[in-house]
Amino acid sequence: ATPGRILQIRRDFPVLERQIHDKPLVYLDNAASTQMPRQVIETVSAYHTYHHSNVHRGVHQLSQEATDLYEGAREKVRAFIGASSVKEIIFTSGTTDAINLVANSWGNRNIGRDDIILISNMEHHANIVPWYMLAKRTGAKIEVIPVLDDGSLDMDQFAALVRKPNVKVVCVNHVSNALGSVNPVEQICQICRERDICTVIDGAQAIGHFQIDVNQLGADFYAFSGHKMHGPTGIGILYGREELLQEMDPYKGGGDMILSVSFDHISWNELPYKFEAGTPAIAQAVGLGAAVDYLNGLDRTYLAKYEDELLAYATKRLGEVPGMRLIGTAPQKVSLNSFVIKGVHPHDIGSILDGEGVAVRTGQHCAEPVMDRFCIPATTRASMSIYNTFEEIDMLTEALLKVTELFDVND
Ligand code: PMP
């Protein structure tokens, strides 16, 4: 049975009380977006109700309150990921925006013709497309770190590829959204650091599952999104090592990111404002700060262990479904199962599950190259979070058994 501590956490999330098609909602699409607890919703609402204004500009009281809340959220994020200074914490609209910032601001300065951009075969499109665009602009080459059959990164191949002379940057996710694999990012960053290669780590799927310490990881850049850690959409973080951020030019121009402007000379604002052009997503940043507070109030070591148990249980129960093939069985995984069922299209699975109140994601998960790697067009993905229960895994399994009965699937 699900521990009382988890049921207690569940009560913080109002949406989990909903019925979908007259069935209790079983929310297993947490890799797309995690739900927000009441504490985050109320903080955002209080911001809109009492403090809404623009930041960094007005001398009036409201603007100062909004600025304090916005900058307060930045400090919360800094402490949360163990960064040394708030100068290293750039608010972006999400992981995608953060990686585009690096590929443009760092990439334009540091990548040239014949340089190599090393990308893993399990990346989300957000950590492929900006690099592809950079490669097209500069004439650089993209090379791919292969993925093993169990969905872990081929570290032998990585060790060989990283020795090529022109490798300038390595782009790898901490956790794969399509497979659940946890990659050995600390080791990757260390190898890269010894060779003076820049590391861009996509932390979108890691941040909601375990504690991150950017200094311990040793990443040059680390990106994540608020909506994958129980915060709002429209807000994300780029952590960058101060030394690197200092020498980069911004790629978005506008208000707030400058110190002075004339028609023949512009000087950039200091960090982190240099990279935050225009009015930022203030309410969303405040909401992200509240999500940090919320997670800090929980025992995350316990929750990570609980999620491991949930994953083990889900893996065992899914094994009872005829025609089941799990995609991604790496020894190090977060609580996520991607799978195909023989003879049934994932979209059919998704629709039937929805009818049972079970929310999962189906498709390519914005990771077409890894689908190609496993020679499949798409998967169904059940991704869990801190509030999911063993009973919900049973409901998922029951719903899948219904699917296989309907489609007459046998092993
Ligand atoms: N990388 C990974 C691994 C992801 O799972 C996601 C979200 N699906 C992203 C990047 C993109 O995040 P966002 O859409 O919030 O920018």
Boltz pocket constraint, residues with backbone or C-beta under 6 A from the ligand:
constraints:
  - pocket:
      binder: B
      contacts: [[A, 31], [A, 32], [A, 93], [A, 94], [A, 95], [A, 96], [A, 97], [A, 124], [A, 126], [A, 127], [A, 173], [A, 175], [A, 176], [A, 177], [A, 202], [A, 204], [A, 205], [A, 225], [A, 236], [A, 365], [A, 366]]
      max_distance: 6.0
